């Protein structure tokens, strides 16, 4: 098996990134409370749509093999 420079993310790392991003933006984002869940879910769906568009345009190989493309994603 060959070694790859591709970095994997696990759920714990993604949750940490999410909380860190929220902390940076909590002055302009809704509080992370159940009554604001609808807004967070709709925003997440919008972001997923953008990622899907990028994957369709660039392809998985370009995203995984090109560090600049991957960083921008």
N, C-alpha and C positions, 0 to 999 in steps of 0.2 A: 504494500500500500504506500502511495506517495504522500508526502506531507504537503499540505495546502496552506496558503496564507489567508484563506478565507476565515473570517471570524464568525462563530456561531453565537446566537443569542438564546438564552433560555428564558422561561417565563419570569423568573425572579429578576433577571437583569432588565427585562422589558418593563416590569412594574416599577423598578427603581428609576429607570429613565423617565417613565410617565410621571411619577411623583416629583422628580427633580424638575421636569419641565413645568409642572403645575406650580411649584414653589417659585420659579422664576417669573411666572405670569399671573399669579393669583390676584394681583392688583387690578388686572383687566379681565380676568375670567370669572365665571360664576363659581360660587363655593362648591366643593366636592361633597354635596349633600343629596339625599334621595330626591328631593323636590326639583333638583336641577338635572336629574339623570337623563331626561328626554333630550335636553340640549347637548349633553356630552355624547349620547348615542348617535344623534343626527350628525354631529361634527365628525365622529369616528367614521361613520358610513361615508361621509363626503371625502375624508382623507383616504379611505380604502379605495374609493373610486379613482382618485388621483394616482394612487400607486398602481392600480390596474392599468390605467392609461399609459403610464411610463413603462411598465413591463411589456405591454403590447407594442409600444414604439421601439424600445431598445432591445427587448428580449432578455431572457434570464442570463444567458452567457455574458452579454455586454455588462450587465449590472454586477454579476459576480466576479468577472475577470478584470474589469476596468475600475481601478481604485477611485478615480475622479468621479465617474458615473455613480459608483456605489456611495461615495461620501455625500454627493448631492441628493441622492434618493433619501 
